[in-house]
Amino acid sequence: MSTIETPVPVTPTTPRPTPTPAASPTSPPPTATPRPAPQTDRVGFPEGYKTDYKRLYVFDRFDAKSVSYISGNDAAATVKPGEPFPYGSILVFESWRPKEDAAGNLLPDENGHLVRQALNAIFVMRKEKGYGEAYQNRRSGEWEFVAYRPDKSYQTAPQGSAVCSSCHLGGAGQGRDFVFRPQLIFVKDRYARSDATGAGEIGLSRMAFAPNTFTVKAGTTVKWVNSKVDGIDHTVTAADNAFDSGVLKPGASFSFTFNAPGTY
C-alpha cells in the first residue's frame, strides 16, 4: 500500500502462528569428515635447505614429465643402508617441471638427464620422537608431512596431510621407514629414471598413473607398466570391475582392450 493512502479499516483477528517452513525436498550433501591429521605445523618450512641440505638423489620421470629432487638435513644424511632414519631427520622433495621445446618435447642435457626449469612444489617430511600420532590408523611411523608452494604458502596444510601419511604407509611401508626410494641414496650416482611410456602405454610410478588421463579409440589395447625403480607392487582396477590386473610386481605389465566406447 502506498504510504500516502489511508489504510482500509480491518477487523482485528487472533494472529495465527507462523507456519514452519517445509523441509527442502533434497537435503544438502553431507560434509565430509576430515581424516585425522595434525592441526599445527610441526614440520616447518626448511629455511636455507637449498644451500645447507645435502642432495640425496634425483629421479627423472620421463613418463610424467617431472623431476624429483630430494635433499636432507645432516641428520637424514647419516642414515645407513637398511636402517631407519634417525630422529631429527628432515627430507625435502622438490617437484620440478623439466625443460621442453615449443612442441612439448623433453630436452635432456648431454648426460641424458632432465633439466629442472620450474619449481612446482616442496614436500617436506620430518621425523621426531612421538610425531605422527595425530594420523591415528593412517600413521606412517613418527613422520609428519607438509607441502609448500615456492612462495612458502601451503599446498597441503598439516590438517590435510593425512593423504601424505596414507601414501607413505601403503606405498613405502615400515621396512623402508615409510620413505620412498631410500635405496637411491646409496647408489653411486644417486640418480634414477622412469622411461617414457610407449604408444598405448601408461606408467605406474610414485603412486600415480602417467599419463593421468588417456583417450583412445574403441578397440584399442592399453598397456600399464609398473616401474622397476619404485620397487612397489601396484594394481590396475576399473571402478566397475570391468577389468582387474591383480598384483603387478615391479617391471610387470597388464593389458586390456577397450572394445566398448565409454569412460573408464
Residue pairs with C-beta under 8 A, 6 or more apart in sequence:
1 7
34 159
34 160
34 162
35 135
35 138
35 162
35 163
35 166
36 134
36 135
36 136
36 137
36 138
36 162
37 134
37 135
37 158
37 159
37 160
37 161
37 162
37 165
38 134
38 135
38 144
38 158
38 159
38 161
39 134
39 158
39 159
40 158
41 146
41 157
41 158
42 126
42 128
42 131
42 144
42 158
43 90
43 124
43 125
43 126
43 144
43 145
43 146
43 158
44 124
44 126
44 146
45 122
45 124
45 148
45 152
46 53
46 73
46 90
46 92
46 122
46 124
49 71
49 73
49 90
49 92
52 73
53 71
53 72
53 73
53 90
53 92
54 71
54 72
54 73
54 74
54 76
54 77
55 69
55 70
55 71
55 190
56 70
56 71
56 72
56 76
56 77
56 91
56 184
56 185
56 190
57 70
57 181
57 184
57 185
57 187
57 190
57 191
57 192
58 67
58 68
58 69
58 70
58 113
58 190
58 191
58 192
59 67
59 68
59 70
59 181
59 184
59 191
59 192
59 193
59 194
59 229
60 67
60 68
60 98
60 113
60 114
60 191
60 192
60 193
60 194
61 67
61 68
61 193
61 194
61 205
61 206
61 210
62 106
62 114
62 193
62 194
62 195
62 196
63 194
63 195
63 196
63 197
63 203
63 205
63 210
63 211
63 227
64 194
64 203
64 205
64 208
64 210
64 211
65 97
65 98
65 100
65 106
66 95
66 96
66 97
66 98
66 120
67 95
67 96
67 97
67 98
67 114
67 116
68 93
68 94
68 95
68 96
68 206
69 93
69 94
69 96
69 116
70 91
70 92
70 93
70 94
70 181
70 184
71 91
71 92
71 94
72 89
72 90
72 91
72 92
73 88
73 89
73 90
75 85
75 86
75 87
75 88
75 89
75 90
76 85
76 86
76 89
76 90
76 91
78 86
79 85
79 86
79 89
79 182
79 185
81 183
81 186
84 141
84 177
85 91
85 127
85 177
85 179
86 127
87 127
87 128
87 129
87 142
88 127
88 128
89 126
89 127
90 124
90 125
90 126
90 127
91 124
91 125
91 126
91 179
92 122
92 123
92 124
93 122
93 123
93 124
93 125
94 119
94 121
94 122
94 123
95 119
95 120
95 121
95 122
95 123
96 116
96 117
96 118
96 119
96 120
97 117
97 118
97 119
97 120
98 106
98 107
98 114
98 115
98 116
98 117
99 106
99 107
99 114
99 115
99 116
99 117
100 106
100 107
100 117
101 107
106 114
106 196
107 115
108 114
108 115
109 115
113 191
113 193
119 150
120 150
121 147
121 148
121 149
121 150
121 155
122 147
122 148
122 149
122 150
122 155
123 145
123 146
123 147
123 148
123 156
123 164
124 145
124 146
124 147
124 148
125 143
125 144
125 145
125 164
125 168
125 179
126 143
126 144
127 141
127 142
127 143
128 142
128 144
129 142
130 142
131 142
131 143
131 144
132 139
132 140
132 141
132 142
132 143
132 144
132 165
133 139
134 144
135 162
135 165
135 166
138 162
138 165
138 166
138 169
139 165
139 169
140 165
140 166
140 168
140 169
140 172
140 178
141 174
141 177
141 178
143 165
143 168
143 178
144 158
144 161
144 165
145 156
145 158
145 161
145 164
145 165
145 168
146 154
146 156
146 157
146 158
146 161
147 154
147 155
147 156
147 161
147 164
148 154
148 155
149 155
156 163
156 164
167 207
168 178
168 179
168 180
169 178
171 180
171 207
171 230
171 232
172 178
172 179
172 180
172 232
176 182
180 206
180 230
181 192
181 229
181 230
181 231
183 231
184 190
184 191
184 192
184 229
192 229
193 229
194 203
194 205
194 210
194 227
194 229
197 203
197 210
197 211
197 225
198 223
200 216
200 220
200 221
200 222
200 223
201 222
201 223
201 224
201 225
202 209
202 210
202 211
202 214
202 222
202 223
202 224
202 225
203 209
203 210
203 224
203 225
203 227
204 210
204 224
204 225
204 226
204 227
204 234
204 236
204 248
205 226
205 227
205 229
205 230
206 227
206 230
207 232
209 224
214 222
216 222
216 258
218 258
218 259
218 260
218 261
219 257
219 258
219 259
220 257
220 258
221 255
221 256
221 257
221 258
222 255
222 256
222 257
222 258
223 253
223 254
223 255
224 236
224 245
224 248
224 253
224 254
224 255
225 251
225 252
225 253
226 232
226 233
226 234
226 248
226 249
226 250
226 251
226 252
226 253
227 250
227 251
228 250
228 251
229 250
230 250
231 250
232 250
233 247
233 248
233 249
233 250
234 247
234 248
235 244
235 245
235 246
235 247
235 248
236 243
236 244
236 245
236 248
236 254
236 256
237 243
237 244
237 245
238 244
238 264
239 264
240 264
242 264
243 256
245 254
246 254
248 254
258 264
